[in-house]
Amino acid sequence: MTTFDYQLLIKRKNLAAAHMHSFNFIQKEVVSRLLERIDEIKQPFVNCLDLGASLGEIAEQLQGSKKITNVIQVDYAYSVLKHNPFDHKLCVNFASLPFKNNSFDIIVSCFALHNLNNLDQVIKEATRVLKPGGLFLLSMPTIGSLSSLEDAFMQAELQLYGTASARVHPFTDIKTLGNLFQSTGLGEIVADLDSIEIMYSSFKKIITDLRGLGENNLLQNRSTAIMSPAFFAKVEEILSQHKEDNHFPIKVNFANVLGWKQTKSLLSIK
């Protein structure tokens, strides 16, 4: 099933690359929370694959780490990597990684896989290049993220035009992610839910942040109609019903999933 326009995703990420550092505050916070899980593990990890490196948020926070020595960064957006200030970067297709089997001790991916149509293939490919006994650590937005914004868009379109089109990302759920991990031979899976609420001073700032990350509507079946100022005014009016202390609360839910590659593949056990 093709949900997302992959070429548009790459185009928007590359166009946003030069100024993305002004909008990646959520990414930095989620990376910080995700990497806390590594601190709880006693064993060291020498070689790390940063799957979806973006501007190097993971590499930045791993600087000086005694547990992880080498970080290889990969991303699908070439211009984004150009603005990533850290070394060891490759622009790749996540479903066909240019690494040998069993190459990495740990793979970390943060908010990098939610726009892909082939998530199952990507997780399978990542598991292939992970060493037996290696760790895969993933953070991904989940159901309920941007729900107030999604509801406001839908209500505004229905009220003004009598119809509604999809305008907000369809997010996955924690159970699906856990099942994907298990299906590729990962075990000892631990998954938990977390969330961040951002208080925006204006509706315009919400839209600016999404565009600044290249995360505005990427759906394959998105409406191509140019919406009028009246439409966005209606969206803001509806969204204003949820205001708190004169701010718009926008919530991002996400799952943290941890899985170990089995020394004997679970797929071979009958």
C-alpha positions in Angstrom: 0.0 0.0 0.0 1.4 3.4 -1.0 0.4 5.9 1.6 3.1 8.5 1.3 4.6 10.3 -1.7 8.3 9.3 -1.2 9.7 11.6 -3.9 7.8 14.5 -2.4 9.2 13.6 1.0 12.7 13.7 -0.3 12.1 17.0 -2.1 10.6 18.7 0.9 13.3 17.5 3.2 16.0 18.8 0.9 14.2 22.1 0.5 13.9 22.5 4.2 17.4 21.4 5.0 19.1 24.8 5.2 16.8 26.1 7.9 15.8 22.8 9.6 18.0 23.5 12.6 15.5 26.1 13.7 12.7 23.6 13.9 14.2 20.3 15.1 13.7 20.9 18.9 11.3 18.0 19.2 13.8 15.7 17.5 16.5 16.7 20.0 14.2 16.1 23.0 13.1 12.7 21.7 16.7 11.6 21.0 17.6 12.6 24.5 14.9 10.4 26.0 15.7 7.5 23.7 19.4 7.5 24.4 18.7 7.4 28.2 17.8 3.7 27.6 21.4 3.0 26.5 22.7 4.4 29.7 20.7 1.8 31.5 22.5 -1.1 29.7 25.8 -2.2 31.0 27.4 -3.5 27.8 29.3 -1.2 25.5 28.5 -0.9 21.8 31.4 -0.1 19.4 29.7 0.4 16.0 26.4 2.3 15.8 24.2 2.9 12.7 22.1 6.1 12.9 19.2 5.2 10.7 17.7 8.5 9.5 20.4 10.8 10.8 18.9 14.1 9.7 21.0 16.9 11.1 23.0 14.6 13.4 20.9 14.9 16.5 22.0 11.4 17.6 25.6 11.9 16.7 25.7 15.2 18.6 24.3 13.7 21.8 26.7 10.6 21.6 29.8 12.8 21.5 32.1 11.7 24.3 30.1 8.6 24.9 32.1 5.8 26.4 29.6 3.1 25.3 29.4 3.9 21.6 32.7 4.6 19.8 31.8 4.8 16.1 28.7 6.3 14.5 27.8 5.8 10.9 24.9 8.1 9.8 22.6 7.4 6.9 19.7 9.4 5.5 17.6 9.5 2.3 17.8 13.3 1.9 21.1 14.4 0.4 20.8 18.1 1.2 19.9 17.4 4.8 23.1 15.4 5.2 25.0 18.3 3.6 23.9 20.5 6.6 24.7 17.7 9.1 28.0 18.8 10.6 29.2 15.4 11.7 31.4 12.9 9.8 30.7 9.4 8.4 27.5 10.1 6.4 25.9 8.3 3.5 22.8 9.0 1.5 21.0 5.7 1.0 17.8 3.8 0.5 16.9 2.4 3.9 15.4 -0.7 2.4 18.8 -1.6 0.7 21.6 -0.6 3.1 25.1 -0.8 1.7 26.5 -2.8 4.6 27.4 -6.4 5.1 25.4 -8.7 7.3 26.1 -8.4 11.0 28.0 -5.1 10.8 26.7 -3.1 13.7 26.5 -3.5 17.5 23.6 -1.1 17.8 21.1 0.7 15.5 19.3 3.8 16.6 16.5 5.5 14.7 14.6 8.5 15.9 11.5 10.0 14.1 13.0 8.9 10.8 10.8 6.0 9.5 7.2 7.2 10.0 6.9 8.6 6.4 7.9 5.4 4.7 5.6 3.0 2.8 7.9 0.0 3.3 8.5 0.1 7.1 8.5 -3.7 7.4 11.2 -4.0 4.7 13.3 -1.3 6.4 13.2 -2.9 9.8 14.0 -6.3 8.2 17.0 -4.7 6.4 18.2 -3.0 9.6 18.0 -6.3 11.4 20.1 -7.9 8.7 23.0 -5.5 9.3 22.7 -5.8 13.1 25.1 -8.3 14.8 23.6 -11.2 16.7 23.2 -10.0 20.2 23.0 -6.4 18.9 20.4 -3.8 19.9 17.8 -2.0 17.8 16.4 1.1 19.4 13.6 3.0 17.7 11.4 6.1 18.4 8.4 6.8 16.2 5.4 9.1 16.4 2.2 7.1 17.1 -1.6 7.4 17.0 -3.0 10.5 18.6 -0.2 12.8 17.4 -1.5 16.2 16.1 -5.1 15.0 16.8 -6.4 18.4 17.6 -4.9 19.8 14.3 -6.3 16.9 12.3 -9.8 17.4 13.8 -9.7 21.2 13.1 -8.8 20.6 9.5 -11.5 18.1 9.0 -14.2 20.2 10.7 -13.2 23.3 8.8 -13.4 21.5 5.4 -16.7 19.9 6.2 -18.3 23.2 7.4 -17.0 25.2 4.4 -17.2 22.7 1.6 -19.3 19.7 2.8 -16.4 17.3 2.3 -13.1 16.4 4.0 -9.8 15.1 2.7 -6.9 13.6 4.6 -4.4 16.3 5.7 -2.6 14.9 8.7 -0.2 11.9 8.8 -1.8 8.5 9.6 0.3 7.3 12.5 1.1 3.7 13.6 0.6 2.2 17.0 2.9 0.6 19.5 1.5 -3.0 19.0 2.3 -2.8 15.3 5.8 -1.7 15.9 6.4 -4.5 18.4 5.0 -7.1 16.0 7.3 -5.8 13.2 10.3 -6.1 15.5 9.3 -9.7 16.4 8.7 -10.7 12.8 12.3 -9.9 11.8 13.9 -12.0 14.5 14.3 -9.4 17.2 13.5 -10.5 20.8 13.4 -9.4 24.4 11.3 -6.5 23.1 10.5 -3.6 25.4 8.1 -0.9 24.2 6.7 2.1 26.0 4.7 5.2 25.1 5.7 8.8 25.8 4.5 12.2 24.6 5.4 15.9 24.3 3.0 18.8 24.3 4.1 22.0 22.6 2.3 25.2 23.5 2.1 27.4 20.4 1.5 31.1 20.6 -0.1 31.2 17.2 -1.7 28.8 14.6 0.8 30.2 12.0 3.7 29.0 14.1 2.3 25.4 14.1 2.2 25.4 10.3 5.6 27.0 10.0 7.2 24.4 12.2 5.7 21.5 10.2 6.9 23.1 6.9 10.3 23.8 8.4 10.8 20.1 9.0 9.4 19.1 5.6 6.6 17.3 7.4 3.6 19.0 5.8 1.1 16.9 3.9 3.0 14.0 2.2 0.0 11.7 1.5 -0.1 10.1 -1.9 -3.8 10.9 -2.2 -3.6 14.4 -0.8 -5.8 17.1 -2.1 -4.0 19.4 -4.6 -6.6 22.2 -4.3 -5.3 25.5 -3.1 -7.1 26.4 0.1 -8.4 29.9 0.6 -7.5 32.2 3.5 -11.1 31.6 4.7 -10.3 27.9 5.2 -7.2 28.5 7.3 -9.1 31.1 9.3 -11.8 28.6 10.0 -9.2 26.0 11.1 -7.7 28.5 13.5 -11.1 29.4 14.8 -11.9 25.7 15.6 -8.4 25.0 17.0 -8.9 28.1 19.3 -11.5 26.1 21.1 -8.7 24.1 22.7 -6.6 27.0 23.8 -4.9 26.9 27.1 -3.5 30.2 28.6 -3.9 31.8 25.2 -1.8 29.1 23.5 -2.6 26.3 21.2 -1.6 22.9 22.7 -0.2 20.4 20.1 0.6 16.9 21.3 3.0 14.5 19.8 2.7 10.9 21.0 5.6 8.4 20.3 6.7 4.9 21.0 10.1 3.8 22.1 10.8 0.2 21.1 13.9 -1.8 22.0 14.7 -5.2 20.6 17.8 -7.5 20.6 18.8 -9.6 17.6 18.7 -13.2 18.6 21.9 -15.2 18.4 19.7 -17.9 16.9 17.0 -16.4 14.7 13.5 -16.7 16.1 12.4 -17.3 12.5 14.2 -20.6 12.5 12.5 -21.9 15.6 9.4 -24.0 15.0 
